[in-house]
Amino acid sequence: MTWLVLVGWLLAVEASASTQQVSRAGPVPPADQPEILGQGTVSKEGRYEYCQTFSRVRRALTYRNEHGQWQSIETYTWNGSGWDGPVPVIGSPDFNAHDPYLSADEQRLYFINASRGSADLAYLPRQADGSWGEPVFLDTPINGPGNDYYTSITSDGSVFFSSNRAGGAGGGYDLYEASLEDGGLEDGGEAKRLPSSINTGSYEGDPYIDPDRRYLIFASNRPGGKGRGDIYLAIADGKGGWSDPIPFDERVNTPGHELCPLVSLDGTAFLFTSNKDIRWVSAQVIEDMIAAHEAGDD
């Protein structure tokens, strides 16, 4: 069995298990204080693990592994008491692959690859036998001039991503939105750059959009942060715009580097990378921030 077939089969089992008893689910995230996920297995001393995605019942964790001059995507599987793996999915010295994102129906594994001259968004389609097919690159305006990376998708098919294409706010990378089906949202068919409340003269990247657009989480190195990069929450204002971004507190943001935020497909876990390890905590921390914002306490 090839690696792609094996990993595809594992994730197909996950999709089936999501309709079965809750006891089949994976581990439960810490309630309030983030912890390193799979310390000693998934997160290892001296290795850089980041940009992770979870299967719906939290039994398959796919992440980006750093190999010096190249990156790959690998998967660990929960065995009921610990993590088995990793199993390689895609990536080699000749074909970098990183920043995985599993679609809500678990039928596409999105990732980033720079083999065409700049970083582009692509995906592996799931085949009928559960294996992953060959890479498919997204069309313009999602992929365009410059580097495009780190995707997240709403339930209505809007794609949020980061890009350093021309026309940004001057911070190198900004956050954009486009449609999987219809392409650009702006006149001329261009991807829509998010407003200045989100995009600043600093770096903005790694967007995670709630499937129902209730909130957006992203990474930035804007002034006032705690370290090299911090994670922020922007809340939908009900009028098509966003609140001013709210930094996560010291449980998430540290004097080091935080990036790659993601909420698990079942909505229970908030995952992020902190100082070269994957950490996780209950997604209730996000709901608490939203409640505080609505109460005027942020």
N, C-alpha and C positions, 0 to 999 in steps of 0.2 A: 504494500500500500504506500503510495507516495505521500510526502508530507502534506501537500495541498489537499489530497483526498482525506487524509487522517484528520486534519484540522477542520475541514468542511464537515466531516462526519460528526466530530465532537460538537460543533456548533449546531448541527442539525438535531442532535440529541437534546441540546439545550432548548431549542425551539419547541420540541415535543414535550419536554419536561415541564415547560411553563404552564401547560394545561393540566398537569397532574398535581398531586398533593403537595402542600407547602413544604413538607419535610424534605422534598427533593431539592429545595433551593440551596444556594450556596451560603457562605458565612454572612453574618449580620454585622453591619458597620457599627463602630463605637457610637454611643448616643450623643456625646457632647464634645469630647476632646479628640482631635484627629490622631490617628496612630499610623505607623508604617504598615503598609499592607504586605503580608507575607514576608515578614522580616527573616532573612536567612535563606529564603527560596526565591520569591518574586523580587524582593529588594535585597540586594547583596552588597556587602561592604566592598568599596572600591570599584563598583560598577554603576553606570549612569542609566537608570530606567526612567522612562517618562512617556507622556502622551499615550494614555491608556483608554481602553474601551471595554465594557462589560457585556456579556450576553444577558438576556432578559432575566434569567433566574440566578444570575451571579455565580455561575459555575465555570465559566470560561472567561479568562482575563487576557486580552490581547494588548500588547504594548510595544513601544519602540525601544530597541536595544542599540546601544552605541558601540561601534567597533573601531574607534579611532578615525579612520578616513572614510568610513561608510556606515550605514545604518540598516537594520533589518527589523521586520515585524515578527514577533513570536507570541505563542499562546501557552498559558498555564491553565490547567484544569483542576478544579476542586474535587477531591476524592472523598469528602465527608469529614476529614480531619486535618487536611493540609493540601498544599498545591503540588501537583505533578507537572513536570515539564522542565524546561520549555520545549515546545515543538515549533520549529521554524515554519513560517507561513510564506513570506516573500522577502527578498532582499539579498543582495550579493555585492561584492566590490564593483561589479559592472552594472548593477541595477539597484541603486539605493531605494529603500522604501521606509517611510516613517509616518508618524502622526495618524495612526489608524482610527477609524470611526465606523462603528457598526450601525447600519440602518435600523430603523424601528422594527421592520419586518424581518430583520436578520438575513436578508437576501443579497445585501451588498456590503462589502468591506471597503470603505474608502481609505485612501492613503495618498501620500505625496511622493512624486518621483521627478527627478531633474534630468532624465535622459534625453529630453528634447531641447536642451540648452538652458532652460530655466525651470524653476520648481513649478509643477503643475499638479492639479487634482485629478485623480483617477480612482477607479474602483475595480474590485474583483467581483464578478457576478457569481452567485451560487448556481451550480448545475443541478440537474434533476437527481443525480446520485448523491447530492450533498457536498460534493467537492467544489473548490473554487475554480472558476474559469480563468481565462487570460485577461490581463489588464485592459480596461477601457478608459480612455481619457475623456474628460468632460469637454464640451464645446465652449467656444466664446459665447458670451463675455465672461464666463466664470474663469476660464483660462485665457489669459491675455499677455501682453508684453509685461515683462517683469516676473517676479516670483509670486506665486499664489499658493497658499497653504492653509492647513488646519480648518477642516470643514465641519459644519454642524447644520442640521436640516430640520425644519419645522414639519408639522403634520400635513400642512398644505403644500409642501414641496419648495419652500423658499430655502435657499442655500446661503448661509453666512460663512464668510471666510476672510482671511487677511491677505493683503497684497501691498507690494511696494510699487505698483504701477503709477504712471504719471498722473498728476492731478490731486495728490494727497495733501495732507495738512502740514507736511514738512518734517514729520517724525520718522520717516523711513517706511513704516508699515501702518496702514489704516484698515478698518473693518468695512466690509462691503456686503451687500445683499443682492442676490439674483434669483431667478427661478429655474428649477430643473427642467421644466417643460417649456417655458416661454422665453427664457434667456434674460435679457436686460430689462430693467424696470424704469430706466431713464430714457428721455428722448434720444434717438440715435441708437437704441439698443444696448446702451452701456449698463454695466452693473451699478447699483446705487450705493454711493458712499454714505455711511451712517453720519448723523449730524455732528456738529461741533461739540455737543455735550458729551459725545462718546470719543470722537477722533480729535486729538489735540496735536500740538507740535512735538509730542513725544511718541514713542513706540506704542502701538496698540496691536495686540495679536491674540491668538488662541481663543476665538469666540466659542462659547457654548450658548445656544439659544434654546430656551424652553420650547418643547414641541407646540405648545399653545400660545407662544409669544408673551407669556406673562413676565418674563425677565430674561436678561442677557448677562452672562458672566464672561469676563475677558481678563487678559493680562496686560499690564502697562508698566512702563518705567517713568511715568509722569512725576513731576515734583511733588514732594510731600509724602512719598511712600516710605516704607520701612527699610527697604533694601534694594538690591539690584533690579528686582521686578516684583510686583505685587498683583493680587487678584482683586477685581472689582465687580460689584453687582449694580446693574442698571435695571430699574423696574419700569414696565410699560405704564404710560400715563393714561391709557384709554382713549387717546386722541391721535394715535399713530406715532407718538414720540416717546421719549425716555426720560426718566428722572436723571438728575445728576448722579454720576457713579458713586457708589458707596464702597469704601475699602472694607474688606473682611478684617476682623480684629486679629489680635496677636495669636489666636489659636491657629490661624491659617497663614497670615503674612508675618514674616520674620525679617531679621536683618540680612538674610541670605537671598535666595532666588525662588520665587513661586511662579508657576506657569501651568499650562495644560489643564484647565478646569473641565470637569465633565460630571453630569448626573447620570446614574445608571438607568437603563431602559425601563426598569420597574419603578423608578422614581424614589428609591429608598436611600441611595448612597450618593454622597458627593465625594468625588475623587479629584486629586490634583497632584502635581509634582512639587516637592519642596526639597531643595538642597540635594538634588540628584536621587531622591527616593520617591516612590509612589505612596501617598498618604490618603486616608479616607476617613469619613465621619458621616453620621446620619445627615440626610438632606434636610432634616428639620432645621438645621442651622440657617438654611436659606429662607425657609418659611418664617423663622423668627425675625430675620432681618427685614423681610417684607412687612410683617406685622408692625415692627417698630417704626418703619418708614410711614406706614399708613396712619399710625398713631402720632406721628410727628416727633418721635423720640430719637431719630438718627442724627 
